[in-house]
Amino acid sequence: MDLTLSAEQAAVRQLAAEFADRELVPHAAAWDRRESVDPAIVGTLGDLGFLGLTIAEADGGSGGDHLAYCLVLEELGRGDSAVRGIVSVSLGLVAKSMRPTARPSSGPSGCPDSAPAPRSAVSG
């Protein structure tokens, strides 16, 4: 069995690691004290494609596989567990719950008036 990461998996892991080092680690202690992350981080997570990682591109997602999802969560959690939670809840709970009932007429994500790549299923 070959456990080598694909080029795409390695790239998304590096992107997540660099993002965590640059945007999460410097603020994590202050966010913990405040018990709140900067809400702008959600838009950045969407822009990077992390909030649609396991959703097919045809459905408005990033089209990544579940190993890439795990690699991203590992790196985000290293930076700030609350931010990791935003991604895992958006994809693991909300997106998976909505997908079985999505209607093609509702738009790419199955939600009425949705954008092609929703920023976050948690915050709208």
N, C-alpha and C positions, 0 to 999 in steps of 0.2 A: 504494500500500500504506500503510495506516494503522498506525503503530507505537506509537500511544498506549496506555499501560497501561490496563487496565480498572480500575474502582473497586476490585474485589476484589484485583487484583494490586498496586495502589498501597497498599492498606490492609495487606496482608501484608508488603510491603516496609517500610513505616513501622513496623509492629510489630516486625519483625526488627531494624531499625536502632535503635529505642529499647531493645530488649532487649540488643543488643550493647553499646550505650553504657553502659547501667546495670549489666549483669550480667557482661559479658565483659572489656571494656577495662580496668576497674579491677584485675582479677585476672590478666590474661594474662601479665604478666612473672613474677609469682610462680609461676604454674602452669608456665611454661616452665622456670624454675629447678628446680622440684620434679619436672619431667617427668611431671606428672599433673594433670588437671583435677579440680575438686570433683565427686565422683560425683552429688551432688544436682542438678547441672545437667541430667542426663539426664531426670530426672522433670519438670523445668521445661520442657525441650524438648518432651516428650510432652504436657504440659498445654497448651502453646501450639499444639499441632497440627502442629508442624514434623516430627515423626517419622512422621506419616501423610499428609504433604502430597500425594503423588501416588497415594495409594490411595483408591479410591472410598469414599464414605460408607457405602454398602451393605455394604462389606467391612470396616468399622471404621476407615477412614481419615478424613482431613480433606477429601478431594475436590478438592484444588487441581490446577491444571494445571502443566505442566512449566516454563512461564515463571515462575510464582510460585515454584516450587522453585529455579530459578536465581537469582531475586532474593533469596530467603532465604539461599541459600548464599553469595552475594556479601556480604551484610551480616554473616553470622556469621563468614565468613573475615576480614573487616575487623576483627572483634573478637578472634577467636582461631581460628587455623587448625585446631587439634585439635578444637574444638567443631564446626566446619564438617565435619570428617571424620566425626564421630559421626553426623551427619545424613546425609551422603552415603553412607556405608557402610550404614547402616540401610535407606535407601531404594534406593540404587543397586545394592547387591550382595545383601543379605539378602532384602529384600522381593520384589525381582524374581525371585530364584532360587526362593523358596518358592511364589510365586503359581501357577506352572504345575502344581504337584503338590498344591495345596491341595484338601482334601475338604470339601464343604459340611457334612458332619456334624461337622467339626472345630471349628466356630465361625467367627465373622466373619473372622478373619485367616487361616483355614485351619490354625491350630495347635490341637492339643488343649488344652482348658482355657484358651483365650486370653481376655483381657479384650476388650470391644468396641473399645477404642482402645489397643492395646499401646503402652507407653511407649518401648520400644526393642527392636528385633530383635537388637541387639548384646548388650545386658546383661540381657535377660529381663524 
